[in-house]
Amino acid sequence: MLDTDTKRRIDTARDILVGKVPDPKSQVEQITIALIYKFMDDMDAQSEEFGGKRKFFAKEFARYGWAKLMRSGLGGHETLALYAEAITKMPENPGVPLLFRDIFKNAYLPYRDPETLRAFLKIIDEFSYDHSEKLGDAYEYLLSILGSQGAAGQFRTPRHIIDFMVEVLDPKKNETVLDPACGTAGFLISAYKHILRAHDPADRANQSRSVKPLTPDEKGRLAKNFKGYDIDPLMARLAKANLYLHGFTDPHIFEYDSLTSQDRWSDYADVILANPPFMSPKGGIKPHNRFTVQSKRSEVLFVDYMAEHLTPNGRSAIIVPEGIIFQSQTAYKQLRKMLVEEYLVAVVSLPAGVFNPYSGVKTSILILDKSLAKKTNTIAFCKIENDGYGLGAQRREIEKNDLPAAATFLKSWIKSPTCPSTDTPALHSLQSGGGSNVSDACAQIVPKAKIAANGEFNLSGERYREGATQNHHYPLVPLGEVCTINPPKSLLNKLPPDTRVSFAPMADINENQITFEPKAEKRLSEVTASYSYFQDNDILVAKVTPCFENGKAGIARRLLNGVGFGSSEFYVLRPNEFVLPEWIYFCMMHPAFRVATIAQMTGTGGLQRVPRAYVENFQIPLPPSKSKKRLYPRSRATKRKLGITNYILGRAEIRFQRR
């Protein structure tokens, strides 16, 4: 537990630096360098106290000792010059072990203000070297300020999500643990603590069984089982420092590109945990040719890498963006096919907002188990509604928490997987923490054959839930097969530029009403470049939050010259001759589509959008021709009497929910 004095010191150190070093990443680096500097002097002092000799600040490096740096009478500019020289020369110090030399590699002082430095060093002087959990927690708190590493597509993983993933995988003392995109080593430290707790007789979870603590030799071997890679030199240095402060005397952290280098391709691990970078550089990654799935997308390659580097009994937990779950490009489908057939045992859908305030990106966790996947013909899906924190920018702690129940369910299922007696998914409710009410969170067991049925290998659990569009009277078709999504504006090339057309901004579209009326008109030349194009009988669906959630959608009718333009935040659906606009509208407004789609929205917190690929691939029921006479009556009298919209929606509601 982080004590208030230590937290105060770290906050004060940051406050002192922020005026000269505004970047949080650089703040962490400067505090890390100063702490290690101070701790080396503390260790030298301990050695002298017990009759030994100084080794870090000896001979010509003795003049850089911390006590000399902090002595009274040393002027501000002298202190600045001595400290700046010391941190740049530290990698040349033969008495400094390789670990510390790596931490000081390329270190420099980014400002030249003596008063700032003296105030900063005074706060650092209040810390003392200690391998206790207290110091490790302090450093974890310091690293928590890093937040987003947007340039590399990295986001700091919340501690409770890391701990959840580690609990599900349950690493053992004799297993190797790897994070191929380790950042500051949060996953490795969580796994290490998990193993220590499992062998702590005083831990409450161990009270009912006989547990022996790890011997010193076992602890030494345990530390050697942990390994991490990171492409960023600074992240590698911070990871080494973090592990060192948690008791690792020789952290195995390597500055290494897991996707383009082959130097460590032959290294395998029993447990692999990671939150890999989501973003790919312009032009994509240029990987080597040893991957099973050929792709230039970093998220695809990282999942492939982690799957392929498991030992025969290996397990993995990977945070992935939603593109992995449902994207229709060949590489994504090939990856999902490989996972379902050889590795995947569970998918955990996290709520959008887990990475707030840095990103509103929607993510899931893939659970791989190379041995179990070959023994079972099912995959578990867990949907998390609440993770113990509010999903707003502040992420305040709340009572509702589905993670403990999900972890219990997954560990039980992995230990003894069940197989549904039919191809219907078996659905289970998860008990949310903070009360006795059952939340909307759920878990289900789905046969692999059902996931593979259409060749898409879609890993969205909502697709297989009871009551979704899969349980209906009519056959399914992807929406993109019966509708053109966002028809090309080239269809208007023959119209004169001064043609008057209807104009419908987002405000003109009603919520949960099938009709809307554009209130403005413009010349074609004014709107062609920047707005969405539609025509009579097209369906407009808002794709951006909160308009999508609020039900902004409608069918275009009575447009000026049959043509309209509107907000670029619309999806325009143009149905073909096999389906009526009203049927498409109904499908788009049905909870089976809307609830599932909200879970797929991607983007930053205030600008989340529905992915086009998800809309195109969403399957809707299509009435067969023999049913259309009942669904679409030809009698004009009947249409007038009932109203075509009410008739279609009323009959469709009945058939859409039939099983």
C-alpha positions as CSV (number, residue, x, y, z in Angstrom):
1,M,0.0,0.0,0.0
2,L,1.4,3.4,-1.0
3,D,1.8,5.6,2.1
4,T,0.9,9.2,2.1
5,D,4.4,10.5,2.7
6,T,5.9,8.7,-0.3
7,K,3.0,9.8,-2.5
8,R,3.6,13.4,-1.4
9,R,7.3,13.2,-2.2
10,I,6.6,11.9,-5.7
11,D,3.9,14.4,-6.4
12,T,6.1,17.2,-5.1
13,A,9.0,16.1,-7.4
14,R,6.7,16.2,-10.3
15,D,5.3,19.6,-9.4
16,I,8.9,20.9,-9.2
17,L,9.8,19.5,-12.6
18,V,6.6,20.4,-14.5
19,G,7.5,23.9,-15.3
20,K,10.8,22.9,-16.9
21,V,9.9,19.3,-18.0
22,P,6.2,19.3,-19.1
23,D,6.3,15.9,-20.7
24,P,5.2,13.2,-18.1
25,K,7.4,10.6,-19.8
26,S,10.5,12.9,-19.3
27,Q,9.4,13.6,-15.7
28,V,9.4,9.9,-14.9
29,E,12.8,9.5,-16.6
30,Q,14.4,12.3,-14.5
31,I,12.9,11.0,-11.3
32,T,14.1,7.4,-12.1
33,I,17.7,8.6,-12.8
34,A,17.8,10.7,-9.6
35,L,16.4,7.8,-7.4
36,I,18.8,5.3,-8.7
37,Y,21.6,7.8,-8.3
38,K,20.6,8.3,-4.6
39,F,20.1,4.6,-4.0
40,M,23.6,3.8,-5.3
41,D,25.0,6.2,-2.7
42,D,22.8,4.6,0.0
43,M,24.2,1.2,-0.9
44,D,27.7,2.5,-0.7
45,A,27.0,3.9,2.7
46,Q,25.5,0.6,3.9
47,S,28.6,-1.2,2.6
48,E,30.9,1.1,4.6
49,E,28.8,0.7,7.7
50,F,29.3,-3.0,7.6
51,G,33.0,-2.7,7.0
52,G,33.1,-2.9,3.2
53,K,34.1,-0.5,0.6
54,R,32.4,1.9,-1.8
55,K,32.0,0.5,-5.3
56,F,29.6,2.9,-7.1
57,F,31.3,6.1,-6.1
58,A,35.0,5.2,-5.8
59,K,38.3,6.5,-7.1
60,E,37.8,9.2,-9.8
61,F,34.0,8.8,-9.4
62,A,34.0,9.5,-5.7
63,R,33.6,13.2,-6.4
64,Y,30.1,12.5,-7.7
65,G,28.9,10.9,-4.4
66,W,25.4,12.1,-3.3
67,A,26.7,13.5,-0.1
68,K,29.2,15.7,-2.0
69,L,26.4,16.8,-4.3
70,M,24.1,17.8,-1.4
71,R,26.8,19.4,0.8
72,S,26.1,22.8,2.2
73,G,28.1,25.6,0.6
74,L,28.0,24.2,-2.9
75,G,26.5,26.9,-5.2
76,G,23.5,26.4,-7.4
77,H,25.5,26.5,-10.7
78,E,28.1,24.2,-9.2
79,T,25.5,21.7,-8.1
80,L,23.9,21.8,-11.6
81,A,27.3,21.3,-13.3
82,L,28.3,18.4,-11.0
83,Y,24.9,16.6,-11.4
84,A,24.7,17.0,-15.1
85,E,28.3,15.7,-15.5
86,A,27.7,12.8,-13.1
87,I,24.6,11.4,-14.9
88,T,26.2,11.6,-18.3
89,K,29.4,9.9,-17.1
90,M,27.7,7.2,-15.0
91,P,27.7,4.6,-17.9
92,E,31.5,4.9,-18.0
93,N,31.8,4.0,-14.3
94,P,33.3,0.5,-14.0
95,G,31.9,0.1,-10.5
96,V,28.3,0.4,-11.7
97,P,26.6,-2.9,-12.7
98,L,25.2,-3.3,-16.3
99,L,21.7,-2.8,-15.0
100,F,22.4,0.7,-13.7
101,R,24.6,1.6,-16.7
102,D,21.6,0.8,-18.9
103,I,19.4,3.0,-16.8
104,F,21.8,5.9,-17.2
105,K,22.4,5.3,-20.9
106,N,21.9,8.5,-22.9
107,A,20.8,10.3,-19.7
108,Y,21.0,14.1,-19.6
109,L,19.6,17.1,-17.7
110,P,17.0,18.8,-20.0
111,Y,17.0,22.1,-18.2
112,R,19.6,24.5,-16.7
113,D,17.9,26.2,-13.8
114,P,19.9,25.7,-10.6
115,E,17.0,26.5,-8.3
116,T,14.7,23.9,-9.9
117,L,17.4,21.3,-9.6
118,R,18.2,22.0,-6.0
119,A,14.5,21.9,-5.0
120,F,14.2,18.6,-7.0
121,L,17.3,17.0,-5.4
122,K,16.1,18.0,-1.9
123,I,12.9,16.0,-2.4
124,I,14.8,13.0,-3.8
125,D,17.1,13.2,-0.8
126,E,14.1,12.3,1.4
127,F,13.9,8.8,-0.3
128,S,16.1,6.0,1.1
129,Y,17.1,2.7,-0.5
130,D,14.8,-0.2,0.4
131,H,13.8,-3.3,-1.4
132,S,10.5,-3.3,0.4
133,E,7.1,-3.5,-1.2
134,K,6.6,0.1,-0.1
135,L,9.3,1.4,-2.5
136,G,8.0,-0.8,-5.3
137,D,4.5,0.6,-4.8
138,A,5.9,4.1,-4.9
139,Y,7.5,3.5,-8.2
140,E,4.3,1.9,-9.6
141,Y,2.5,5.1,-8.6
142,L,5.2,7.2,-10.3
143,L,4.8,5.1,-13.5
144,S,1.0,5.5,-13.4
145,I,1.4,9.1,-14.5
146,L,2.7,8.0,-17.9
147,G,-0.8,7.4,-19.3
148,S,-0.8,7.5,-23.0
149,Q,2.1,6.8,-25.3
150,G,0.1,7.8,-28.3
151,A,2.9,7.9,-30.8
152,A,3.4,4.2,-30.5
153,G,-0.3,3.3,-30.0
154,Q,0.4,2.3,-26.4
155,F,-1.8,3.0,-23.4
156,R,-1.0,2.2,-19.8
157,T,-3.0,-0.8,-18.7
158,P,-5.0,-0.2,-15.6
159,R,-3.6,-2.2,-12.7
160,H,-6.9,-4.0,-11.9
161,I,-7.2,-5.2,-15.6
162,I,-3.6,-6.5,-15.4
163,D,-4.3,-8.3,-12.1
164,F,-7.5,-9.9,-13.6
165,M,-5.6,-11.3,-16.6
166,V,-2.9,-12.7,-14.3
167,E,-5.4,-14.3,-12.0
168,V,-7.1,-16.1,-14.9
169,L,-3.8,-17.4,-16.2
170,D,-2.6,-18.3,-12.7
171,P,1.2,-18.5,-13.4
172,K,3.2,-21.0,-11.4
173,K,6.6,-20.7,-9.7
174,N,8.4,-23.0,-12.2
175,E,6.9,-21.3,-15.4
176,T,8.5,-18.8,-17.6
177,V,6.7,-15.5,-18.1
178,L,7.1,-13.1,-21.0
179,D,5.7,-9.8,-22.1
180,P,6.8,-9.0,-25.7
181,A,5.7,-5.3,-25.4
182,C,6.4,-4.8,-21.7
183,G,6.4,-1.0,-21.3
184,T,7.2,-0.5,-17.7
185,A,6.8,-4.2,-16.8
186,G,3.4,-4.0,-15.1
187,F,2.3,-7.5,-16.3
188,L,5.6,-9.1,-15.1
189,I,5.4,-7.5,-11.7
190,S,1.8,-8.5,-11.2
191,A,2.6,-12.1,-12.2
192,Y,5.5,-12.1,-9.8
193,K,3.4,-10.9,-6.9
194,H,0.7,-13.5,-7.8
195,I,3.2,-16.3,-7.4
196,L,4.6,-14.9,-4.2
197,R,1.0,-14.6,-2.7
198,A,0.3,-18.2,-3.8
199,H,3.2,-19.3,-1.6
200,D,2.5,-17.0,1.4
201,P,1.1,-18.9,4.3
202,A,-0.2,-15.7,5.8
203,D,-2.3,-14.8,2.8
204,R,-6.0,-15.3,3.5
205,A,-6.5,-17.2,0.3
206,N,-4.1,-19.9,1.6
207,Q,-5.6,-20.3,5.0
208,S,-7.5,-23.5,4.1
209,R,-4.5,-25.3,2.7
210,S,-1.0,-26.1,3.6
211,V,1.3,-23.6,1.8
212,K,5.1,-23.5,2.1
213,P,6.9,-20.2,1.5
214,L,9.4,-20.0,-1.3
215,T,13.0,-20.7,-0.3
216,P,15.7,-18.2,-1.2
217,D,16.9,-20.5,-4.0
218,E,13.3,-20.7,-5.4
219,K,13.0,-17.0,-5.3
220,G,16.3,-16.6,-7.1
221,R,15.2,-19.0,-9.8
222,L,11.8,-17.4,-10.0
223,A,13.2,-14.0,-10.9
224,K,15.1,-15.6,-13.7
225,N,11.9,-16.9,-15.3
226,F,10.6,-13.4,-16.1
227,K,11.5,-11.7,-19.4
228,G,10.3,-8.6,-21.2
229,Y,10.9,-6.9,-24.6
230,D,10.2,-3.3,-25.6
231,I,11.2,-1.4,-28.8
232,D,11.4,1.9,-26.8
233,P,14.8,2.4,-25.1
234,L,13.2,4.6,-22.4
235,M,10.5,2.0,-21.7
236,A,13.2,-0.7,-21.4
237,R,15.1,1.4,-18.9
238,L,12.0,2.1,-16.8
239,A,11.0,-1.5,-16.8
240,K,14.5,-2.5,-15.5
241,A,14.2,0.1,-12.8
242,N,10.7,-1.0,-11.8
243,L,11.7,-4.7,-11.6
244,Y,14.9,-3.8,-9.6
245,L,12.8,-1.8,-7.1
246,H,10.6,-4.9,-6.8
247,G,13.5,-7.2,-5.9
248,F,14.9,-8.3,-9.2
249,T,18.6,-7.9,-9.0
250,D,19.1,-8.8,-12.6
251,P,16.0,-8.0,-14.7
252,H,15.8,-9.7,-18.0
253,I,14.5,-6.8,-20.0
254,F,15.7,-6.3,-23.6
255,E,15.4,-3.4,-26.0
256,Y,14.0,-5.5,-28.9
257,D,11.5,-5.3,-31.7
258,S,9.3,-8.4,-31.4
259,L,7.8,-7.9,-34.9
260,T,10.8,-7.2,-37.2
261,S,13.7,-8.9,-35.5
262,Q,14.3,-12.7,-35.5
263,D,17.1,-12.8,-32.8
264,R,14.7,-14.1,-30.2
265,W,12.2,-16.0,-32.4
266,S,13.3,-19.3,-30.8
267,D,12.4,-18.2,-27.3
268,Y,9.2,-19.6,-25.9
269,A,7.3,-19.0,-22.7
270,D,4.7,-20.8,-20.5
271,V,2.8,-17.6,-19.8
272,I,2.6,-14.6,-22.1
273,L,0.8,-11.4,-21.0
274,A,0.6,-8.2,-23.0
275,N,-1.2,-5.1,-24.0
276,P,0.5,-4.6,-27.4
277,P,0.6,-1.3,-29.3
278,F,-2.6,-0.8,-31.3
279,M,-1.3,1.5,-33.9
280,S,0.7,0.7,-37.0
281,P,3.0,3.3,-38.6
282,K,2.1,4.8,-42.0
283,G,2.7,2.0,-44.6
284,G,2.3,-0.6,-41.9
285,I,4.9,-2.8,-40.1
286,K,7.5,-4.5,-42.2
287,P,7.8,-7.9,-40.4
288,H,10.0,-10.8,-41.2
289,N,8.5,-13.8,-43.0
290,R,8.3,-16.3,-40.1
291,F,4.8,-15.3,-39.0
292,T,1.9,-17.7,-39.9
293,V,-0.4,-14.8,-40.8
294,Q,1.0,-12.3,-43.3
295,S,0.1,-8.8,-42.3
296,K,1.4,-5.3,-41.8
297,R,-0.9,-4.5,-38.9
298,S,0.8,-4.5,-35.5
299,E,-2.2,-5.9,-33.6
300,V,-2.4,-8.9,-35.9
301,L,1.3,-9.6,-35.8
302,F,1.5,-9.3,-32.0
303,V,-1.4,-11.8,-31.4
304,D,0.2,-14.1,-34.0
305,Y,3.6,-13.7,-32.2
306,M,2.2,-14.5,-28.8
307,A,0.2,-17.5,-30.0
308,E,3.2,-19.0,-31.8
309,H,5.6,-18.5,-28.9
310,L,3.7,-20.5,-26.3
311,T,5.2,-23.8,-25.0
312,P,3.0,-26.9,-25.5
313,N,1.2,-26.2,-22.2
314,G,1.5,-22.4,-22.6
315,R,-1.2,-19.9,-21.8
316,S,-1.6,-16.3,-22.9
317,A,-3.8,-13.2,-22.2
318,I,-3.8,-10.4,-24.7
319,I,-5.6,-7.1,-24.8
320,V,-6.7,-6.4,-28.4
321,P,-8.6,-3.7,-30.2
322,E,-12.0,-4.6,-31.6
323,G,-10.7,-4.9,-35.1
324,I,-9.3,-8.3,-34.2
325,I,-12.7,-9.4,-33.1
326,F,-14.7,-8.7,-36.3
327,Q,-12.7,-7.1,-39.1
328,S,-13.3,-8.8,-42.5
329,Q,-9.9,-8.3,-44.1
330,T,-8.2,-11.5,-45.0
331,A,-5.4,-11.2,-42.4
332,Y,-7.9,-10.7,-39.6
333,K,-10.0,-13.7,-40.7
334,Q,-6.9,-15.9,-41.0
335,L,-5.8,-14.9,-37.6
336,R,-9.2,-15.7,-36.0
337,K,-9.3,-19.0,-37.8
338,M,-5.9,-20.0,-36.5
339,L,-6.9,-18.9,-33.0
340,V,-10.2,-20.7,-32.9
341,E,-8.7,-23.9,-34.3
342,E,-5.5,-24.0,-32.2
343,Y,-5.3,-21.6,-29.3
344,L,-8.3,-19.7,-28.2
345,V,-10.3,-20.7,-25.2
346,A,-12.0,-17.5,-24.1
347,V,-12.9,-13.9,-25.1
348,V,-13.5,-11.2,-22.5
349,S,-15.3,-8.1,-23.8
350,L,-14.3,-5.0,-21.8
351,P,-16.5,-1.9,-21.6
352,A,-15.5,1.1,-23.8
353,G,-13.8,3.6,-21.5
354,V,-11.4,1.2,-19.6
355,F,-8.5,3.3,-21.0
356,N,-10.1,6.7,-20.2
357,P,-9.0,9.4,-20.0
358,Y,-6.3,8.6,-22.5
359,S,-8.6,6.8,-25.0
360,G,-12.2,5.6,-25.4
361,V,-11.0,2.7,-27.6
362,K,-13.1,-0.5,-27.2
363,T,-11.1,-3.6,-26.3
364,S,-11.3,-7.3,-25.5
365,I,-9.0,-9.8,-23.9
366,L,-8.2,-13.0,-25.7
367,I,-7.4,-16.0,-23.5
368,L,-5.2,-18.6,-25.2
369,D,-4.4,-22.1,-23.9
370,K,-2.5,-24.2,-26.3
371,S,-3.2,-27.5,-24.6
372,L,-6.8,-26.9,-23.6
373,A,-7.7,-25.6,-27.0
374,K,-7.0,-29.0,-28.5
375,K,-9.2,-30.8,-25.9
376,T,-12.4,-28.8,-26.1
377,N,-14.7,-27.9,-29.0
378,T,-16.1,-24.7,-27.3
379,I,-15.0,-21.2,-26.5
380,A,-16.1,-19.1,-23.5
381,F,-17.3,-15.5,-24.0
382,C,-17.5,-13.1,-21.0
383,K,-19.1,-9.6,-21.3
384,I,-18.0,-7.1,-18.7
385,E,-20.4,-4.3,-18.0
386,N,-18.6,-2.8,-15.0
387,D,-14.9,-3.1,-14.0
388,G,-15.1,-1.4,-10.6
389,Y,-14.6,2.1,-11.9
390,G,-16.8,4.6,-13.7
391,L,-16.2,4.8,-17.4
392,G,-15.9,8.6,-17.5
393,A,-12.8,10.6,-17.8
394,Q,-12.2,10.5,-14.0
395,R,-12.5,6.7,-13.6
396,R,-13.8,7.0,-10.1
397,E,-14.1,3.8,-8.1
398,I,-17.7,2.3,-8.0
399,E,-19.3,-0.7,-6.3
400,K,-20.3,-2.6,-9.4
401,N,-17.5,-4.9,-10.5
402,D,-18.0,-7.9,-12.8
403,L,-14.3,-8.9,-13.0
404,P,-14.2,-11.1,-9.8
405,A,-17.2,-13.1,-11.0
406,A,-15.7,-13.3,-14.5
407,A,-12.3,-14.5,-13.1
408,T,-14.1,-17.2,-11.0
409,F,-16.1,-18.4,-14.0
410,L,-13.1,-18.5,-16.4
411,K,-10.8,-20.3,-13.9
412,S,-13.6,-22.9,-13.3
413,W,-14.3,-23.3,-17.0
414,I,-10.6,-23.6,-17.9
415,K,-10.2,-26.3,-15.2
416,S,-13.2,-28.2,-16.4
417,P,-14.6,-27.0,-19.8
418,T,-18.2,-27.9,-20.6
419,C,-19.7,-28.7,-24.0
420,P,-23.2,-27.6,-24.8
421,S,-25.4,-30.5,-25.8
422,T,-26.6,-28.6,-28.9
423,D,-25.2,-25.9,-31.1
424,T,-27.1,-23.3,-28.9
425,P,-24.7,-21.3,-26.7
426,A,-25.1,-21.9,-23.0
427,L,-25.6,-18.6,-21.2
428,H,-24.7,-17.8,-17.6
429,S,-25.2,-14.6,-15.6
430,L,-22.3,-13.0,-13.8
431,Q,-22.9,-11.7,-10.3
432,S,-21.7,-8.2,-10.1
433,G,-19.9,-7.1,-7.0
434,G,-21.3,-4.5,-4.6
435,G,-24.7,-6.1,-4.1
436,S,-26.9,-9.1,-4.7
437,N,-28.3,-8.0,-8.0
438,V,-27.3,-9.8,-11.2
439,S,-25.9,-7.4,-13.7
440,D,-26.2,-7.4,-17.4
441,A,-22.7,-9.0,-17.5
442,C,-22.9,-12.5,-18.8
443,A,-20.8,-15.5,-19.8
444,Q,-21.6,-18.1,-22.4
445,I,-20.1,-21.2,-23.9
446,V,-20.2,-21.3,-27.7
447,P,-19.4,-24.3,-29.9
448,K,-16.4,-23.7,-32.2
449,A,-18.5,-25.1,-35.1
450,K,-21.0,-22.3,-34.6
451,I,-18.2,-19.6,-34.7
452,A,-16.7,-21.2,-37.8
453,A,-20.0,-21.7,-39.6
454,N,-19.8,-18.8,-42.1
455,G,-16.1,-18.6,-42.4
456,E,-15.8,-15.2,-40.6
457,F,-14.8,-16.6,-37.2
458,N,-16.4,-13.6,-35.6
459,L,-15.4,-13.3,-32.0
460,S,-18.1,-10.9,-30.8
461,G,-20.0,-12.7,-28.1
462,E,-23.1,-10.7,-28.7
463,R,-23.4,-12.5,-32.0
464,Y,-24.0,-15.8,-30.3
465,R,-26.3,-14.6,-27.4
466,E,-29.8,-15.9,-26.9
467,G,-32.3,-13.4,-28.2
468,A,-29.9,-12.0,-30.8
469,T,-30.6,-11.9,-34.5
470,Q,-29.4,-15.5,-34.8
471,N,-32.5,-16.8,-33.2
472,H,-35.1,-16.0,-35.8
473,H,-37.4,-17.4,-38.4
474,Y,-35.5,-16.3,-41.6
475,P,-32.1,-17.0,-43.0
476,L,-29.3,-14.5,-42.3
477,V,-27.4,-12.3,-44.8
478,P,-24.7,-9.7,-44.2
479,L,-26.2,-6.2,-44.4
480,G,-23.6,-5.4,-47.1
481,E,-25.2,-8.0,-49.4
482,V,-28.6,-6.4,-49.5
483,C,-27.5,-2.7,-49.1
484,T,-25.0,-0.5,-50.6
485,I,-23.2,1.3,-47.8
486,N,-22.5,5.0,-48.6
487,P,-23.3,5.0,-52.3
488,P,-20.7,6.7,-54.5
489,K,-21.3,10.4,-55.4
490,S,-20.2,9.6,-58.9
491,L,-23.8,8.5,-59.5
492,L,-24.6,12.2,-59.6
493,N,-22.0,13.2,-62.3
494,K,-24.7,13.8,-64.9
495,L,-26.5,16.4,-62.8
496,P,-25.8,20.0,-63.3
497,P,-23.8,21.7,-60.5
498,D,-26.6,24.2,-59.8
499,T,-29.2,21.4,-59.2
500,R,-31.1,22.1,-56.0
501,V,-31.0,19.3,-53.5
502,S,-32.3,18.7,-50.0
503,F,-29.9,19.2,-47.1
504,A,-30.3,17.4,-43.7
505,P,-27.9,18.1,-40.9
506,M,-27.9,15.8,-37.9
507,A,-30.4,18.0,-36.1
508,D,-33.0,17.2,-38.7
509,I,-33.0,13.5,-38.0
510,N,-35.5,12.4,-35.4
511,E,-34.8,10.0,-32.6
512,N,-36.6,6.6,-32.9
513,Q,-38.8,7.9,-35.7
514,I,-38.8,6.5,-39.2
515,T,-39.6,9.8,-40.9
516,F,-37.7,13.0,-41.1
517,E,-38.0,16.2,-43.1
518,P,-34.9,18.2,-44.4
519,K,-35.5,21.8,-43.6
520,A,-32.9,23.3,-46.0
521,E,-31.9,23.0,-49.6
522,K,-28.5,23.7,-51.3
523,R,-26.9,23.7,-54.8
524,L,-25.2,20.4,-55.6
525,S,-21.9,22.2,-56.1
526,E,-22.0,23.4,-52.4
527,V,-22.3,20.0,-50.8
528,T,-20.7,17.4,-53.0
529,A,-17.3,17.5,-51.4
530,S,-17.9,17.4,-47.7
531,Y,-21.3,15.8,-47.0
532,S,-23.0,12.4,-47.2
533,Y,-25.1,11.7,-50.3
534,F,-28.4,9.9,-50.3
535,Q,-31.6,9.7,-52.3
536,D,-35.2,8.8,-51.8
537,N,-35.7,5.5,-49.9
538,D,-32.2,5.4,-48.5
539,I,-31.8,4.8,-44.8
540,L,-29.7,7.2,-42.8
541,V,-28.2,6.0,-39.5
542,A,-26.0,8.2,-37.3
543,K,-22.7,6.5,-36.7
544,V,-21.2,8.8,-34.0
545,T,-21.8,8.9,-30.2
546,P,-24.2,10.0,-28.7
547,C,-26.4,10.3,-31.8
548,F,-26.3,6.5,-32.5
549,E,-27.2,5.6,-29.0
550,N,-30.0,8.1,-29.0
551,G,-31.6,6.4,-32.1
552,K,-31.1,9.0,-34.8
553,A,-32.1,7.3,-38.0
554,G,-34.7,7.5,-40.7
555,I,-35.8,6.9,-44.3
556,A,-35.3,9.6,-46.8
557,R,-38.5,10.6,-48.6
558,R,-39.8,13.5,-50.8
559,L,-36.3,14.9,-51.4
560,L,-35.8,17.8,-53.7
561,N,-35.1,16.3,-57.1
562,G,-34.9,13.0,-55.3
563,V,-31.4,13.8,-53.9
564,G,-30.2,14.8,-50.5
565,F,-27.0,15.6,-48.6
566,G,-26.3,15.6,-44.9
567,S,-23.8,15.2,-42.1
568,S,-20.7,13.1,-42.8
569,E,-21.5,11.3,-39.6
570,F,-24.3,9.3,-41.3
571,Y,-24.1,5.8,-42.7
572,V,-26.3,5.8,-45.8
573,L,-27.8,2.4,-46.6
574,R,-29.3,1.8,-50.1
575,P,-31.4,-1.4,-50.2
576,N,-31.5,-3.6,-53.3
577,E,-34.7,-5.1,-54.9
578,F,-34.8,-8.0,-52.4
579,V,-35.6,-5.9,-49.3
580,L,-37.8,-2.9,-48.4
581,P,-36.3,0.2,-46.7
582,E,-38.7,-0.2,-43.8
583,W,-37.3,-3.7,-43.1
584,I,-33.7,-2.3,-43.0
585,Y,-34.7,0.5,-40.8
586,F,-36.4,-1.9,-38.4
587,C,-33.3,-4.1,-38.3
588,M,-31.1,-1.1,-37.6
589,M,-33.4,0.0,-34.7
590,H,-33.8,-3.4,-33.2
591,P,-32.0,-4.0,-29.8
592,A,-30.3,-7.0,-31.4
593,F,-28.3,-4.6,-33.6
594,R,-28.1,-1.5,-31.4
595,V,-26.9,-3.2,-28.1
596,A,-24.3,-5.2,-30.0
597,T,-23.1,-2.3,-32.0
598,I,-22.6,0.0,-29.1
599,A,-20.1,-2.5,-27.8
600,Q,-18.2,-2.3,-31.0
601,M,-17.8,1.5,-31.3
602,T,-14.2,2.7,-31.5
603,G,-12.4,6.0,-31.1
604,T,-11.8,8.5,-28.4
605,G,-14.2,9.0,-25.5
606,G,-16.3,11.8,-27.1
607,L,-16.0,10.8,-30.7
608,Q,-16.7,7.1,-30.8
609,R,-18.0,5.8,-34.1
610,V,-19.6,2.6,-35.4
611,P,-17.0,0.8,-37.6
612,R,-18.1,0.5,-41.2
613,A,-16.9,-3.1,-41.4
614,Y,-19.1,-4.1,-38.5
615,V,-22.2,-2.6,-40.2
616,E,-21.4,-4.3,-43.5
617,N,-20.9,-7.7,-41.9
618,F,-23.8,-7.5,-39.4
619,Q,-26.2,-10.3,-40.3
620,I,-29.9,-9.6,-40.6
621,P,-32.8,-11.9,-41.3
622,L,-34.0,-11.9,-44.9
623,P,-37.6,-13.2,-45.5
624,P,-37.7,-15.9,-48.3
625,S,-39.7,-15.1,-51.4
626,K,-42.7,-17.2,-50.4
627,S,-43.0,-15.2,-47.2
628,K,-42.8,-11.8,-48.9
629,K,-46.4,-12.0,-49.9
630,R,-47.4,-12.1,-46.2
631,L,-44.7,-9.6,-45.2
632,Y,-45.3,-7.2,-48.1
633,P,-49.0,-7.4,-49.0
634,R,-49.8,-6.3,-52.6
635,S,-53.3,-5.0,-51.8
636,R,-53.2,-1.2,-51.8
637,A,-56.4,-1.2,-49.7
638,T,-54.6,-3.2,-47.0
639,K,-51.6,-0.9,-47.2
640,R,-53.8,2.2,-46.8
641,K,-55.9,0.7,-44.0
642,L,-53.0,-0.5,-41.9
643,G,-50.3,2.0,-43.0
644,I,-47.4,0.3,-44.7
645,T,-44.9,1.2,-42.1
646,N,-47.0,0.0,-39.1
647,Y,-47.9,-3.2,-41.0
648,I,-44.3,-4.1,-41.9
649,L,-42.9,-3.2,-38.5
650,G,-45.7,-5.0,-36.7
651,R,-45.3,-8.2,-38.7
652,A,-41.6,-8.0,-38.8
653,E,-41.5,-7.6,-35.0
654,I,-43.3,-10.9,-34.6
655,R,-41.2,-12.8,-37.1
656,F,-37.9,-11.2,-36.0
657,Q,-38.3,-12.5,-32.5
658,R,-39.6,-16.0,-33.5
659,R,-37.2,-18.8,-32.7
